[in-house]
Structures are given as C-alpha cells and as structure tokens.
Amino acid sequence: MSGLDIPEGTKLERVLTGGDDTLQMITDLLGKKLFTGYALVRLEGEAGDITSYMIIKDSEPIMGLREIVTRDKKNPRRRIRKVYAGEHTLKDVLNDIQEKTSTIELHANVDVDSIIERYKPAKKKEAEDKEMEEGQRDVKRVGLFWGGKEDEESLEREILHEKLEGWRQEGYDVTPLESIFPENLTEVKVAFQKFEDDVTTLEELAAELEFLSLSGLEREIDSIKTKLKDPKLIPEIKAEIEVLENKASKIREGEKKNICLVCGLPLEDHQEKCPRCGALAPKREKETVPLEGIELESGHCYLIEEEKLNRTLKLYANMLDKGYKGFCITRTNPKHLEEMEELENSTVIWLTDKESSTATTIPPVLERIIYEIGDFLKLEEKSCLILDGVEYLVSNNTFDAVLRFIRKLIDDISESKSILMVTVGPYTLKERELKILEREMEIIS
C-alpha cells in the first residue's frame, strides 16, 4: 500500500502488465457499465517510483491519484514524496497504464465515495516533513497538488461547474444553478447539494416508472418520462406516478380475472374488445413455460424459481446430451449436488467468498463473473449456462447493479447460440425485484 492509504478491495485475480492492450481491456471493462473500484498502477522509472490510482464509480472514471517518490539530490537518504489528485491526473494515470514496465491491479468492492471525499480540494492536507535516517523509510512530503491551482474557492467552483456541465449533458434543467453560480459560495454549495438530492430522487422515480411499464399505460408513462429531467416537477411527477400505480394495480387484477377494466364484464380469452362497452380487453400476463417437454432455444434466457437446482440441472443435463458445452455458477457447494456425476464434463464453479481445495470458486464480484462468462462464451460457440444465487449477488452488491449485470448477460446471449438459465430461491427477493427479473426473461415454472 502506498502513502496514499487507499483501502484494498477485492482483487480481480490477474495482475496485468502495462501497454495498449491493457488500456483497451480496461476500456472494455468500463464499457460494460458494471465496475466500481479502482485501477492500481505501479511503475518504477528514472523519475522515481510512481503509484497511481484511477478511481472508478459505475464504470465512470472520477478521479486520478498519483504519488511520486524520488531521492533528494542533496541527501540521498531522504525521500521526497509528491502527491497529485484530481480529474486532471486521470491523463497521467492513463499514460502510466500504457507503460509496458508498469503493473496493474483491478480492485472492486471499494468505498470510492470516501476516497473521493478525502482527496477532493476542500479536504487537501498539508504534508508532514520527515527526514529519512539510514535504514528508515521516512518521507518528506511536499504537499497535495490539485491542478497546480492554489485558490481553494476557485477550485471548488471549478468542480461545481464540472458537475453542472455533467448534469447538463445528461439532459437536466440546470438553469437555476446557472443563475445562482456567481453568488456566495456557501449558498451555491447548498443549492448544488439540493440539486444532487433531486437528481437522485428523479432517478428513483424513473426506476419506479420502469416497474409500472404495462400494456395500456404507454401514453401516461411517456408523458411522465418527458418530465424526469426537471427537478422542479418532482411533486407533479410523484402525484402522477401514484395515479399510475392505482391504474397498474387494476390492470394486473384484470389480467388475472380477465375482466373488462371499464365495466367489469367477464371476457373470453379470444375477445379483444368488451362486447358491452367496446373497451380493449386487458392483455394477459405471459404464461410460464411448463417443464414437461420443454425445449430450450439458443439465444434465449430463462428464469427458474426453485429452492434447489433439481429442475434446472435436469434441463442442463439434457442440453449437455445435445452437444452443448456447460458452464454452471452455483451457490451450492458442488460436492452437494446430487447430479454432479452427470456434469463431470462441464465447468462448475462455486459462488462463495471462501477458498476451497476441492472446488473451483468465484467471489460475488460482478466484474469477475462477467469476465469468466465472457471468456467461456468466446471459447464455446454453443453453450448452456446456469447462474444460480442471484439473491446472494444482490446481498453483496445492490439489486440495480445485479440487474445491469443480468441485462448485459441477456444481451450477449441473445446474439449467440448459447442458452442462459438464471435461478432464484422463492421469497428471497422483494416482489418488485422479482417482477423486474420476470419481465427480462422467459419463466420456467
């Protein structure tokens, strides 16, 4: 660990060497919109020993940190340590990654917000000066530099301006912030914090709206979506979503009973309109796929709700018999799988934080899993995959992160000749979360 004192996260196993290929690999990783953590770069050179960090949040590079330790020319036993932090340092970190003599580690499951908070300009710290005696490794620190500027208020306004531009690019109405920007810095910071809270609220409302996406509500949903970038409209959006939730509840009830939502007349399955009032009949929920005689199709993804993997593994074994290559990530220790003998020719990985001498393991780190699956899909054109333990992934990450991860898998599978089966235990997810997953995949009951 360097003097920057950055906490160690969950390492992706490989230690990479620098170069253009490594930079491209990291760029590809960020493109998957899954990674939160940092890239740690170490480089020894004539200019000194360099330790760099690229701080990444939701696959967005947020900040660069760079520590350079050199010998004092007047006193070789003394070390001079310079630390640079900020968005401008990202370019230097990228250059370090491209150096072929550098080594790179990727660390996930890190509280990046605390790192950003510690090294932002308002938190910059003056360094301690220490002389290195023979046999000791004390360092003379010369301070934390942020873009070479020294006016703290100007720096804070610069960062706030970057935030404002980021929100503008995302489509938010930042007019109120622009009008207050020249005012007292304290008032400006309060306004920016309020706006940031409002953006979070709008993102949560957008997620609620996604959950309400039902046939018959498209017009109302599209109308609300046009307002999701204006914080001033939050009270109005909340009221409209509440009305929409009541409508959605009626639609779901109508789908179950197959009745007209306008006049309540019972409808036959073949009727598209109500014969009494002429209203369109509610669309029935997608029927679950029965297990008996089921034929899994290439390019399709299936959701199976069961406590153990009995049905899933039967389907899996059937596909292996048809020539598919198997890849199974399971929350159950493989030695406890009754069907393990039938799966000897497939890859079975235990999803756990524990080390094992008898089984191949993988931690609940989404970035690691997406890479393992991606590598397998590249090697095996026609494969059948099991992802078991979604609830375990959610408990170690967040549901939103796992949902993005699964959607990425679904997209990859849909363009391949492979099959994906995702299993969840009954009652292990919230109803809303389970409904979202059910919309993403075909259900096997």
C-alpha positions in Angstrom: 0.0 0.0 0.0 1.3 3.5 -0.8 1.4 6.5 1.4 -2.0 7.5 -0.2 -3.5 4.9 2.2 -6.2 3.7 -0.2 -8.1 0.7 1.1 -7.6 -2.6 -0.6 -10.7 -4.1 -2.3 -11.5 -7.5 -3.8 -8.8 -8.1 -6.4 -9.6 -9.5 -9.8 -7.1 -12.4 -9.8 -5.0 -11.3 -12.7 -2.1 -8.9 -12.3 -1.7 -7.1 -15.6 1.3 -5.7 -17.3 1.0 -2.3 -18.9 0.6 -1.5 -22.6 -2.0 -0.5 -25.1 -3.7 -3.9 -24.9 -4.2 -3.5 -21.1 -5.6 0.0 -21.6 -8.0 -1.4 -24.2 -9.1 -4.2 -21.7 -9.8 -1.7 -19.0 -11.7 0.5 -21.5 -13.8 -2.6 -22.5 -14.5 -3.2 -18.8 -15.7 0.3 -18.3 -18.0 -0.1 -21.3 -19.8 -2.9 -19.5 -21.2 -0.3 -17.0 -20.6 -2.5 -14.1 -17.3 -1.7 -12.4 -16.9 0.3 -9.2 -13.5 0.4 -7.6 -10.0 1.4 -8.8 -7.1 0.5 -11.1 -3.8 0.5 -9.1 -0.7 1.1 -11.3 2.8 0.7 -10.1 5.8 2.0 -12.1 9.5 2.3 -11.4 11.5 4.8 -13.5 14.3 7.3 -13.6 11.9 10.0 -12.4 11.1 7.9 -9.3 8.7 5.3 -8.0 5.2 6.0 -9.2 2.0 4.7 -7.7 -1.2 5.7 -9.5 -4.9 5.1 -8.9 -7.8 5.5 -11.3 -10.9 5.9 -9.1 -13.9 4.5 -11.0 -17.6 4.7 -10.0 -20.3 2.8 -12.1 -17.7 2.5 -14.9 -17.1 6.3 -14.9 -13.5 7.4 -14.2 -14.0 10.0 -11.4 -10.5 10.9 -10.2 -6.8 10.2 -10.6 -4.4 9.9 -7.7 -0.7 9.8 -8.3 2.2 9.5 -5.9 5.8 10.1 -7.0 8.7 9.2 -4.6 12.2 10.4 -5.5 15.5 10.8 -3.8 16.6 14.1 -2.5 19.7 15.0 -4.6 21.3 16.8 -1.7 20.6 13.9 0.8 20.1 10.6 -1.0 18.9 9.0 2.3 15.9 11.4 2.2 12.9 10.7 0.0 10.7 13.4 -1.4 7.1 12.4 -1.9 4.7 14.4 -4.2 1.0 13.5 -4.4 -1.3 14.8 -7.2 -5.0 14.3 -7.1 -8.0 15.3 -9.3 -9.7 14.8 -12.6 -6.7 16.3 -14.5 -4.5 13.5 -13.1 -6.5 10.9 -15.0 -4.5 11.6 -18.1 -1.3 10.9 -16.3 -2.7 7.6 -14.9 -3.7 6.5 -18.4 -0.1 7.2 -19.5 1.2 5.0 -16.6 -1.1 2.2 -17.7 0.3 2.3 -21.2 3.9 2.0 -20.0 4.9 -1.6 -20.7 7.0 -1.8 -17.5 4.0 -1.0 -15.2 1.9 -3.5 -13.3 -1.8 -3.0 -12.9 -4.3 -4.5 -10.4 -8.1 -4.0 -10.5 -9.8 -3.7 -7.1 -13.6 -3.9 -6.7 -16.0 -3.6 -3.7 -14.3 -0.4 -2.5 -16.0 2.6 -0.9 -14.9 5.0 -3.6 -17.1 7.8 -2.2 -14.8 8.0 0.9 -11.7 8.2 -1.3 -13.2 11.0 -3.4 -14.3 12.8 -0.3 -10.8 12.5 1.2 -8.9 13.8 -1.8 -11.2 16.5 -3.1 -9.8 20.1 -2.9 -11.7 21.0 0.2 -10.1 18.1 2.0 -6.5 18.6 0.8 -3.9 18.2 3.6 -0.5 19.7 4.1 2.1 17.0 4.3 4.4 16.1 7.1 8.1 16.7 6.5 10.3 13.8 7.8 13.9 13.1 7.2 15.0 9.6 6.3 17.7 8.2 8.6 19.8 5.3 7.4 17.8 2.1 7.5 14.4 4.0 7.8 11.9 4.9 5.1 10.5 8.3 6.2 9.4 10.6 3.5 9.4 14.3 3.1 6.0 15.2 1.7 5.7 18.4 -0.3 2.0 18.6 -0.4 -1.1 17.6 -2.3 -1.4 19.4 -5.7 -4.7 19.8 -7.4 -4.1 21.0 -11.0 -1.4 23.4 -9.9 -4.0 26.0 -8.6 -3.9 27.3 -5.1 -7.1 29.3 -4.7 -9.4 26.9 -2.8 -12.6 28.7 -3.6 -11.8 28.9 -7.3 -11.0 25.2 -7.2 -14.4 24.4 -5.6 -16.2 26.5 -8.1 -14.4 24.7 -10.9 -15.5 21.3 -9.6 -19.1 22.6 -9.1 -19.0 23.9 -12.7 -17.9 20.4 -13.9 -20.8 18.9 -12.0 -23.2 21.4 -13.6 -21.9 20.5 -17.1 -22.3 16.8 -16.3 -25.9 17.3 -15.4 -26.5 19.4 -18.5 -25.1 16.7 -20.7 -27.4 14.2 -19.0 -30.3 16.4 -20.0 -31.2 18.0 -16.7 -32.5 21.6 -16.5 -29.6 23.4 -14.8 -30.9 26.9 -15.3 -31.5 27.5 -11.5 -27.9 26.6 -10.8 -26.5 28.8 -13.6 -28.4 31.8 -12.1 -27.0 31.3 -8.6 -23.5 30.3 -9.6 -21.9 33.8 -9.1 -23.4 34.1 -5.6 -21.8 33.4 -2.2 -20.0 30.0 -2.4 -21.8 28.6 0.7 -25.2 29.3 -0.8 -24.1 27.9 -4.1 -22.9 24.6 -2.4 -26.2 24.3 -0.6 -28.1 24.8 -3.9 -25.9 22.2 -5.7 -26.4 19.7 -2.8 -30.2 20.2 -3.1 -30.0 19.7 -6.9 -27.9 16.5 -6.4 -30.5 15.1 -4.0 -33.3 16.0 -6.5 -31.4 14.1 -9.3 -31.2 11.1 -7.0 -35.0 11.4 -6.4 -35.6 11.6 -10.2 -33.5 8.5 -10.8 -35.6 6.6 -8.2 -38.8 7.8 -9.8 -37.5 6.6 -13.2 -36.9 3.2 -11.6 -40.5 3.2 -10.2 -41.8 4.1 -13.7 -39.8 1.2 -15.2 -41.6 -1.2 -12.8 -45.0 0.2 -14.0 -44.4 -0.5 -17.7 -47.6 -2.3 -18.6 -49.6 -2.5 -21.8 -52.2 0.2 -21.8 -50.2 2.7 -19.8 -47.7 3.6 -22.5 -49.1 7.1 -23.2 -49.1 8.1 -19.5 -45.6 6.7 -18.9 -44.2 8.5 -21.9 -45.7 11.7 -20.7 -44.0 11.4 -17.3 -40.7 10.4 -18.8 -40.5 13.8 -20.5 -40.5 15.4 -17.0 -37.8 13.3 -15.4 -35.0 15.8 -16.1 -36.6 18.8 -14.3 -36.3 18.8 -10.5 -39.0 21.5 -10.2 -41.5 18.9 -11.4 -40.8 16.3 -8.7 -44.1 16.9 -6.7 -46.1 16.7 -10.0 -44.3 13.5 -11.1 -44.9 11.8 -7.7 -48.6 12.6 -7.9 -48.9 11.2 -11.5 -47.0 8.1 -10.6 -49.3 7.5 -7.7 -52.3 7.7 -10.1 -50.5 5.4 -12.4 -49.8 2.8 -9.7 -53.6 2.6 -9.0 -54.2 2.0 -12.7 -51.5 -0.6 -12.9 -53.0 -2.4 -9.9 -56.3 -2.6 -11.7 -54.7 -3.8 -14.9 -52.9 -6.6 -13.1 -56.1 -7.6 -11.3 -57.9 -7.5 -14.6 -55.2 -9.7 -16.2 -55.7 -12.3 -13.5 -59.5 -12.3 -13.8 -59.7 -11.4 -17.5 -62.5 -8.9 -17.0 -63.2 -5.5 -18.7 -61.4 -2.8 -16.7 -64.2 -0.3 -17.7 -67.5 -2.0 -17.0 -66.3 -5.2 -15.2 -67.9 -7.7 -17.8 -66.2 -11.1 -17.7 -64.4 -11.7 -21.1 -63.5 -14.8 -23.0 -59.8 -15.4 -23.9 -60.4 -14.8 -27.6 -62.2 -11.4 -27.1 -60.0 -8.4 -27.9 -62.8 -5.9 -27.1 -65.5 -5.8 -24.5 -68.8 -6.6 -26.2 -70.7 -4.3 -23.8 -68.7 -1.0 -23.8 -66.1 -1.6 -26.6 -63.1 -1.1 -24.4 -59.9 -3.0 -25.3 -59.5 -6.3 -23.3 -56.5 -6.4 -20.9 -53.6 -8.4 -22.2 -52.9 -11.5 -20.2 -49.6 -11.9 -18.4 -47.1 -14.1 -20.2 -47.7 -17.7 -19.5 -45.0 -19.5 -17.7 -43.3 -22.3 -19.6 -44.1 -25.8 -18.4 -41.2 -28.0 -17.5 -42.6 -31.1 -19.2 -41.3 -31.5 -22.7 -39.7 -28.0 -22.7 -37.3 -27.2 -25.4 -34.7 -24.6 -24.5 -33.8 -22.4 -27.5 -30.4 -20.9 -28.4 -30.2 -17.2 -27.8 -32.9 -17.3 -25.1 -32.7 -16.7 -21.3 -34.9 -18.4 -18.8 -35.8 -17.6 -15.1 -36.4 -20.6 -12.8 -37.7 -20.1 -9.3 -36.7 -23.1 -7.1 -35.1 -23.8 -3.7 -32.7 -26.3 -5.1 -31.3 -26.9 -8.6 -33.2 -30.1 -9.3 -35.2 -28.9 -12.3 -32.5 -26.6 -13.6 -29.9 -29.3 -13.6 -32.2 -31.7 -15.4 -32.7 -29.2 -18.2 -28.9 -28.5 -18.1 -28.0 -32.2 -18.4 -30.5 -32.6 -21.3 -28.7 -29.7 -23.2 -25.3 -31.3 -22.5 -26.6 -34.5 -24.1 -27.5 -32.5 -27.2 -23.9 -31.3 -27.6 -24.0 -28.0 -25.6 -20.9 -27.1 -23.5 -21.9 -26.5 -19.9 -20.9 -23.6 -17.6 -22.5 -23.5 -14.1 -22.0 -20.9 -11.4 -23.9 -22.2 -8.3 -24.3 -21.0 -4.7 -24.4 -24.7 -3.7 -21.1 -26.4 -2.9 -20.7 -28.7 -6.0 -20.0 -31.8 -3.8 -23.6 -31.5 -2.5 -25.1 -31.5 -6.0 -26.8 -34.9 -6.5 -26.5 -34.7 -10.3 -22.7 -33.9 -10.1 -21.8 -37.2 -11.7 -23.8 -36.3 -14.8 -22.0 -32.9 -15.0 -18.4 -34.1 -15.0 -17.7 -32.8 -18.4 -19.0 -29.3 -17.7 -17.4 -26.4 -15.8 -18.9 -26.0 -12.3 -17.9 -23.0 -10.1 -18.9 -22.5 -6.5 -20.1 -18.9 -5.9 -18.6 -18.1 -2.5 -16.2 -15.9 -0.6 -14.5 -19.0 0.8 -11.4 -20.7 -0.6 -11.8 -24.4 -1.4 -9.3 -27.1 -2.0 -11.8 -29.4 -3.7 -13.8 -26.9 -5.9 -13.2 -24.0 -8.2 -14.6 -20.9 -6.5 -15.5 -17.4 -7.6 -16.4 -14.4 -5.2 -19.6 -12.4 -5.6 -17.8 -9.8 -7.7 -19.9 -9.0 -10.8 -16.8 -7.8 -12.7 -15.1 -11.2 -12.2 -18.2 -13.2 -13.1 -18.8 -11.2 -16.3 -15.2 -11.9 -17.4 -15.4 -15.6 -16.6 -18.6 -16.0 -18.5 -17.3 -13.8 -21.4 -14.2 -15.9 -21.7 -16.2 -19.1 -21.8 -18.6 -17.8 -24.4 -15.6 -16.9 -26.6 -14.2 -20.4 -26.4 -17.5 -22.3 -26.7 -19.9 -21.1 -29.5 -22.8 -23.4 -28.4 -23.1 -23.4 -24.6 -25.6 -23.7 -21.8 -25.1 -21.6 -18.7 -26.5 -21.6 -15.2 -26.3 -18.6 -13.0 -27.5 -19.6 -9.5 -27.6 -17.4 -6.4 -29.0 -14.1 -7.6 -30.1 -13.3 -4.1 -26.5 -13.8 -2.9 -25.2 -11.4 -5.5 -27.8 -8.8 -4.5 -26.8 -9.1 -0.8 -23.1 -8.5 -1.7 -23.8 -5.7 -4.3 -27.1 -3.9 -5.0 -30.1 -5.1 -6.9 -29.6 -2.3 -9.5 -26.0 -3.4 -10.1 -27.1 -7.1 -10.4 -29.9 -6.1 -12.8 -27.4 -4.3 -15.1 -25.2 -7.3 -14.9 -28.0 -9.7 -15.9 -29.2 -7.4 -18.7 -25.7 -7.4 -20.1 -25.7 -11.2 -20.0 -29.1 -11.4 -21.7 -27.9 -9.1 -24.5 -24.8 -11.2 -25.0 -26.7 -14.4 -25.0 -29.4 -13.1 -27.4 -26.7 -12.6 -30.1 -25.2 -16.0 -29.6 -26.1 -19.7 -30.0 -26.0 -20.2 -26.2 -28.6 -20.5 -23.5 -28.8 -18.9 -20.1 -30.8 -20.2 -17.1 -31.0 -17.9 -14.0 -32.3 -19.3 -10.8 -33.6 -17.6 -7.7 -34.9 -19.0 -4.4 -38.6 -18.4 -3.7 -39.3 -15.4 -1.4 -35.6 -14.4 -1.4 -36.1 -11.2 -3.4 -38.6 -8.3 -3.0 -41.7 -8.7 -5.1 -40.8 -5.6 -7.2 -37.3 -7.1 -7.9 -38.7 -10.5 -8.8 -41.2 -8.8 -11.2 -38.5 -6.9 -12.9 -36.5 -10.1 -13.5 -39.6 -11.9 -14.7 -40.0 -9.2 -17.4 -36.5 -9.6 -18.6 -36.6 -13.4 -19.1 -38.9 -16.3 -20.0 -40.2 -18.0 -16.9 -40.0 -21.7 -16.4 -42.5 -22.9 -13.7 
